[in-house]
Amino acid sequence: MTPEAFTEKLRSALGERLTMVSLYGSAAVGDSAEGYSDVNMMVVCAQLGMEELNALRSLARRWARQGNPPPLLFAHERLMNSSHVFPIELLDIKENHRVLYGPDLLKALPISQANLKFQLEHELKGKLIQLRESYLLTEAGAEALLDLMLQSLSAFQIMLKAALRFYEVSVPAKKREAVSKLQRHVMFDLSVFEELQAIKDGSQLAPFGEEEALALFERYLEAIERSADLLGSVGRRGV
């Protein structure tokens, strides 16, 4: 089922209660990688109670059976009051989406830099803790370690893309390009993100041995640690 076909079925299921449908994320900006990227949909309704949820259950299950995440659901009023809670996600959606139905409600969504910094530092340090924990539980061997890095790559790229907003007004839509631009503003090496993205895209060979994979993971971990430290200093140094 294509996003457009999914949208038509949403219209049939919800009728006038449906306010907006938007495709967002990698699929909206041509930044997807087969096997790792989702087709993300935002659905905004005039209200979002049990009646609307029940109207969507069957359709959402069909959508998920195709390997897609469930749609991101918002009531209209709650969406407009949520940007202080989810500034990273909503700012990224705001700048990288394609409306499939209804008015573009995201244009008027206010995003606070202070809220962005707070959530970004919290998320980055939290996911760094999770990455270390996942490493402890990962089976030995290059394949398992590489999969750990590739499965976590997109989330860290999104956060580094958000970090670029503290240095530049205009941020590239594609995560890969945003991380590359961030490299110009920091004093540590972010090239491991480019290498992992190339492996993910299939344009670069994956490491064959565990020793190579461990060296790659060590660089990955260090780049994330340094990025977390950087976010902690934003504001204190006048950045």
C-alpha positions in Angstrom: 0.0 0.0 0.0 1.4 3.4 -1.0 1.2 6.4 1.2 -1.3 7.9 -1.2 -3.5 4.8 -1.1 -3.2 4.8 2.7 -4.3 8.4 2.7 -7.4 7.6 0.7 -8.4 4.8 3.1 -7.9 7.2 6.0 -10.3 9.6 4.3 -12.9 6.8 3.9 -12.4 5.7 7.5 -12.6 9.1 9.2 -14.5 11.4 6.8 -14.6 15.0 7.9 -12.9 14.2 11.2 -9.6 13.8 9.2 -7.7 17.2 9.2 -4.3 16.5 7.7 -2.2 13.6 6.5 1.5 14.0 5.9 4.4 11.8 4.8 7.6 12.7 6.8 11.1 11.4 7.4 13.4 9.7 5.0 10.7 8.7 2.5 9.6 12.3 2.2 13.1 13.6 1.3 14.6 10.7 -0.7 16.9 9.7 2.2 15.7 6.2 2.7 17.8 3.0 2.8 16.1 -0.4 1.9 15.8 -2.6 5.0 16.5 0.2 7.5 14.1 3.1 6.7 10.4 3.3 7.5 7.6 5.0 5.7 6.4 7.5 8.4 2.9 9.0 8.3 1.4 11.8 10.5 -2.4 11.8 10.8 -4.1 14.8 12.4 -7.8 14.6 13.4 -10.2 17.2 14.7 -10.6 15.0 17.8 -8.9 11.7 18.7 -11.0 9.6 20.9 -12.0 5.9 21.0 -14.3 6.3 18.1 -11.5 7.6 15.9 -9.0 5.0 17.2 -11.5 2.1 16.5 -12.1 3.5 13.0 -8.3 3.3 12.3 -7.4 -0.1 13.9 -8.0 -2.4 11.0 -6.3 0.0 8.5 -3.3 0.5 10.9 -2.8 -3.2 11.2 -2.8 -3.6 7.4 -0.2 -0.8 7.2 2.0 -2.4 9.8 1.8 -5.8 8.2 3.7 -4.2 5.3 6.6 -3.4 7.6 5.6 0.2 8.3 5.4 1.8 11.8 1.9 2.8 12.9 0.9 6.4 11.9 1.8 9.2 14.3 -1.6 10.4 15.6 -2.5 13.8 16.9 -5.6 15.7 17.7 -5.3 19.1 16.0 -5.3 21.2 19.2 -2.8 18.8 21.0 -0.4 19.0 18.0 -0.2 22.8 18.2 0.5 22.5 22.0 3.2 19.8 21.7 6.2 21.5 20.2 7.7 22.3 23.6 7.6 18.6 24.5 8.9 17.0 21.2 10.9 19.8 19.6 13.4 17.5 17.8 10.8 15.3 16.2 8.3 18.0 15.3 11.0 20.4 14.0 12.4 17.7 11.7 8.9 16.8 10.6 8.0 20.4 10.0 11.0 20.9 7.7 10.9 17.6 6.0 7.4 16.5 5.1 5.0 16.3 2.2 1.3 16.9 2.8 -0.9 14.3 1.2 -4.2 15.7 2.5 -5.5 18.8 4.1 -3.8 22.1 5.1 -0.2 22.2 6.1 -0.6 22.7 9.9 3.1 22.3 10.5 4.0 25.6 9.0 2.6 27.5 12.0 4.1 25.2 14.6 6.4 27.2 17.0 9.7 25.6 18.1 11.7 26.9 21.0 15.6 26.7 20.8 15.7 26.3 24.6 13.3 23.3 24.5 15.2 21.9 21.5 18.5 22.0 23.5 17.0 20.4 26.5 15.4 17.5 24.7 18.4 17.1 22.4 20.9 16.8 25.3 18.6 14.4 27.1 17.9 12.2 24.1 21.5 12.0 23.0 22.9 11.1 26.4 20.0 8.6 26.9 20.6 6.9 23.6 24.4 6.8 24.3 23.6 4.9 27.5 21.4 2.5 25.5 24.1 2.0 22.9 26.6 0.9 25.6 24.1 -1.4 27.1 23.2 -2.9 23.7 26.9 -3.5 23.0 27.3 -5.5 26.3 24.4 -7.8 25.1 25.6 -8.1 21.4 26.9 -11.4 20.3 30.6 -11.6 19.3 31.3 -11.2 15.6 31.5 -8.4 13.0 27.9 -8.9 11.7 26.1 -8.4 15.0 28.2 -5.4 15.9 27.7 -3.8 12.5 24.0 -4.4 12.8 23.9 -2.6 16.1 25.6 0.4 14.6 23.4 0.5 11.5 20.2 0.1 13.5 21.1 3.0 15.7 22.6 5.2 13.0 19.5 7.0 11.9 18.5 8.1 15.4 22.0 9.6 16.1 22.0 11.3 12.7 18.7 12.9 13.4 20.1 14.3 16.7 23.3 15.6 15.1 21.1 17.2 12.4 19.2 18.9 15.2 22.5 20.0 16.7 23.5 21.7 13.5 20.6 24.2 14.1 22.7 25.8 16.8 25.3 26.7 14.2 23.4 27.3 10.9 20.0 28.7 10.0 19.6 26.5 7.0 19.8 22.8 7.6 19.9 20.2 4.8 16.9 17.9 4.5 19.1 14.8 4.3 20.7 13.6 7.6 23.9 12.6 5.8 24.5 16.1 4.5 23.6 17.7 7.8 26.2 15.6 9.7 28.7 16.5 7.1 28.0 20.2 7.6 28.2 19.8 11.4 31.8 18.5 10.9 32.8 22.1 9.9 31.8 23.4 13.3 33.3 20.8 15.7 36.8 19.9 16.7 36.4 16.1 16.6 35.9 13.5 13.9 32.4 12.7 12.6 33.6 10.8 9.5 32.5 7.5 11.0 28.9 8.5 10.3 29.7 8.9 6.6 31.4 5.5 6.6 28.4 3.8 8.2 26.0 5.5 5.9 28.0 4.3 2.9 27.9 0.7 4.3 24.1 1.1 4.9 23.6 2.3 1.3 25.7 -0.4 -0.1 28.3 1.9 -1.6 31.1 0.8 0.8 32.0 -2.7 1.9 31.2 -3.7 5.5 34.2 -4.7 7.7 35.0 -8.4 7.3 36.5 -9.2 10.7 35.5 -8.5 14.2 38.6 -6.5 14.9 37.7 -4.1 12.1 34.1 -3.8 13.3 35.4 -3.1 16.9 37.6 -0.3 15.6 34.6 1.2 13.8 32.4 0.9 16.9 35.1 2.6 19.0 35.2 5.5 16.6 31.3 5.6 16.5 31.1 5.6 20.3 33.7 8.3 20.7 32.0 10.6 18.1 28.7 10.2 20.0 30.3 10.8 23.4 32.0 14.0 22.1 28.7 15.1 20.5 26.9 14.7 23.9 29.6 16.7 25.6 29.2 19.4 22.9 25.5 19.7 23.5 26.1 20.1 27.2 28.3 23.1 26.5 25.9 24.8 24.1 24.6 28.0 25.7 27.3 28.1 28.3 29.9 29.1 25.6 27.5 31.4 23.8 27.0 28.9 20.9 
